[in-house]
Each structure stands twice: as structure tokens, then as C-alpha cells.
Amino acid sequence: MTDSLTNSPPSHVDAAVGGRRSVKAWLGTFIQVGLTVALLTWLFSDPAVREGITRTLTQANLGWLLVGVGLGAVWISAAACRWQIFLRIQGIRISFRRSTGIYLIGMFFTLFLPGLIGGEAVRMVYICRERPKQKTAAALSVMMDHMAGMVAMLATTAAIVAFRYEWLAQSPVGIGGTASVLVGLSFAVLGLFAMLIVSKRRLDRGLPEFVPARDKLNALLAAFTLFLTQWRWSLAGIALSFVTLHGYFAVFYAAGRAFNAPASFIDVFSVMPLIDVASALPISISGLGVREALLENMLHAMADVPAEAAVLIGLGGFGCWAAWCIVGGLIFACYRPSREADTLSLRELLRSSRNVQSNVETIASSPHHEV
């Protein structure tokens, strides 16, 4: 297998391609910034909403925001434990303290460098630096981590649609959006199973060459196959995914309590799958504006939450999450690699992470991954 997962482009041609990708990334970031500003301007354009936000802030119980930050520690710890499981499945042995630090560093870059770099790519780069002989394993661990989270999100969304259908139906956005999330996740899971069934007898060769995006599909197949063969550990990862997901949802309930919103825990919980998926789309910076607009639409229509309180729930929950992203930034500034790794500068991290994102499909180029 090639060792190019985090290396610089090998030729001037590849460097030119990388440059074009960098320009596209910066252009995407510029568009995201513009959409974020436009959405937030639109949300705050109503004088009644601005007045309501000022009034709500003066009456806020900010202690609940501290509860939200504490809940963040719970779900982040569960997420780090989950990733630790999948790292160990891949034969990567690093301490929980170090893997948690790398996870938080990934969160930091997800917050501050949207469109240019992803938290997952940052995690891959750091693990590749810590364990340079296990680059394939690093990529597969992150893919398996995503799969466990996707299963938990699918099960949670299905339960919400089944038990809260009539409540969601009060808003076209609520029932339509949540049903779309459920259908999308279902197709994603069915697609993974279909890949496994189709190529079950040809895992060494992967998918046929005529299949579109063959390398990327082979990469997903490799991760999914290992996800199934190590099913006991995968189930443990899925269990931790429920803790991670529901702990994250609880942060926004705490924000609602901080701003005296008349929404129950189950009301906030029921809208969060759509909010979570929509805010993860590369539309705005960290979902800002998208998250608040959806909360205003859904909670106002279905739970009689004032528009200003719904907007503040989104901003408050985001703030609790961002507080831990800032912790990740402090860890990045103080991070000291193990004896096997060199110190990673910011410029090297950006370059390597862009290379990871554009070359992660190479993990399927070898018939045997490193374990």
C-alpha cells in the first residue's frame, strides 16, 4: 500500500491539482461565511425578535449553560471511548488521554476552519504521525467510528418518528425533514449491506473496476467488513454512540432551560436528529444560522416556544459545544507527540489534512490493512 495518506504531493502535477483543490476549499469557505452572515442577519432582522432576545437574556438562568458544558464533557468522553475501541480493533494502542486530546483537537479545527479542513482528517493526521506504520488503520478507525454513530442516529430517528409522528406532523418542516433524515440514513445502511453482499466473495479484489467511485466504495467496504467481523466491539461502540448522541441532544435541552423555553426534554430530543444532520451540512460555518432557523420554525410551531428563545437555544447549545472546541485549541497549542512522532506545525497539519481528504480512498489499494 502507498504511504501517501499524509505526505505532500509527489510531483508538480499533483501539486497543481492540490492547489486547485485548495482554491476550491477557500471558495467554499467564503460561500459558507456569506451564507452564515445572511442567515443570522435574517434571524435578527425582526425587531420583535431582537427585543425578545434582550428580554430573555436578562431573565436567563445561566447556570444551566454550565450544566450544558458539563454534559458536553459526558458525550465527548463517550465519543473518545468509542474511537478508542475502534483504534484498538485496528491494533493502534495509544492512551485514552492522548486519543481524547486528539479528538478535541479535531473538534477545534471543525469549528474554526470550515470548508478547508475536517476534524476527521485532523484525527487521521495525528494518528498517522503517532503510528506512521498504521496509516490505513488510522483511516479505518475513523470510518468505523462514523458507522457506529450512523447506526445510533438511525435507531434514534426511527424511534422518534414512530412515537412522535403526530407531534412532528404539526410542522411540515418537522415531519418532512425528520422523515428525510430517516430515509437517508436507511439508504446509507442498506447501501453498506448491499456492498457487502455484492462483493462478499471478492473481498481481496474489491469491487469491479466499472463501479463508479470504486476506490472510495472499497474503502467503505473494508471498514464495514471489519465492523461486522469485530461485532462485539462494534456493539460496544454503538452503545457508546447512544450516550454520545443523546448527551449532545441534552446540551440543547439545558440551553432551553437556561432561557426559560417551555419545551420539554422529549420535545427538544425529537427535533434534534434533523437539527444535527442539517447543521452538519456544508452550508454555513458550524451550522450557524441553519440550526437556529430550524429550531425557530419547529419549536415555535410544535412546542409554542417563542422565536427568540428558540434562536437562543441554538446559540446556547452551540456555545456549550464551542467551549470544548476551544479546549481542543488549547490542547493543540500544548500538544507534545510521542517519541515516535515529530512535532506537527499548523502549516504541516493543514497540508497533510487536505492530502488526507483527497487521498483517503487509497486505503483500499492494499488487500490487507495493517492490524
Stockholm file with secondary structure:
# STOCKHOLM 1.0

chainA/1-371         MTDSLTNSPPSHVDAAVGGRRSVKAWLGTFIQVGLTVALLTWLFSDPAVREGITRTLTQANLGWLLVGVGLGAVWISAAACRWQIFLRIQGIRISFRRSTGIYLIGMFFTLFLPGLIGGEAVRMVYICRERPKQKTAAALSVMMDHMAGMVAMLATTAAIVAFRYEWLAQSPVGIGGTASVLVGLSFAVLGLFAMLIVSKRRLDRGLPEFVPARDKLNALLAAFTLFLTQWRWSLAGIALSFVTLHGYFAVFYAAGRAFNAPASFIDVFSVMPLIDVASALPISISGLGVREALLENMLHAMADVPAEAAVLIGLGGFGCWAAWCIVGGLIFACYRPSREADTLSLRELLRSSRNVQSNVETIASSPHHEV
#=GR chainA/1-371 SS CCCTTSSCCSSHHHHHHHHHHHHHHHHHHHHHHHHHHHHHHHHTCCHHHHHHHHHHHHTCCTHHHHHHHHHHHHHHHHHHHHHHHHHHHTTCCCCHHHHHHHHHHHHHHHHHSTTTCCHHHHHHHHHHHHSTTCHHHHHHHHHHHHHHHHHHHHHHHHHHHHHSHHHHTTSHHHHHHHHHHHHHHHHHHHHHHHHHHHTGGGTTTCSCTTSTTHHHHHHHHHHHHHHHHTHHHHHHHHHHHHHHHHHHHHHHHHHHHHTTCCCCHHHHHHHHHHHHHHHHSTTSGGGTTHHHHHHHHHHHHHHCCCHHHHHHHHHHHHHHHHHHHHHHHHHHHHCCCCTTSCCCCHHHHHHHHHHHHHHGGGGGSSSSCCC
#=GC SS_cons         CCCTTSSCCSSHHHHHHHHHHHHHHHHHHHHHHHHHHHHHHHHTCCHHHHHHHHHHHHTCCTHHHHHHHHHHHHHHHHHHHHHHHHHHHTTCCCCHHHHHHHHHHHHHHHHHSTTTCCHHHHHHHHHHHHSTTCHHHHHHHHHHHHHHHHHHHHHHHHHHHHHSHHHHTTSHHHHHHHHHHHHHHHHHHHHHHHHHHHTGGGTTTCSCTTSTTHHHHHHHHHHHHHHHHTHHHHHHHHHHHHHHHHHHHHHHHHHHHHTTCCCCHHHHHHHHHHHHHHHHSTTSGGGTTHHHHHHHHHHHHHHCCCHHHHHHHHHHHHHHHHHHHHHHHHHHHHCCCCTTSCCCCHHHHHHHHHHHHHHGGGGGSSSSCCC
//
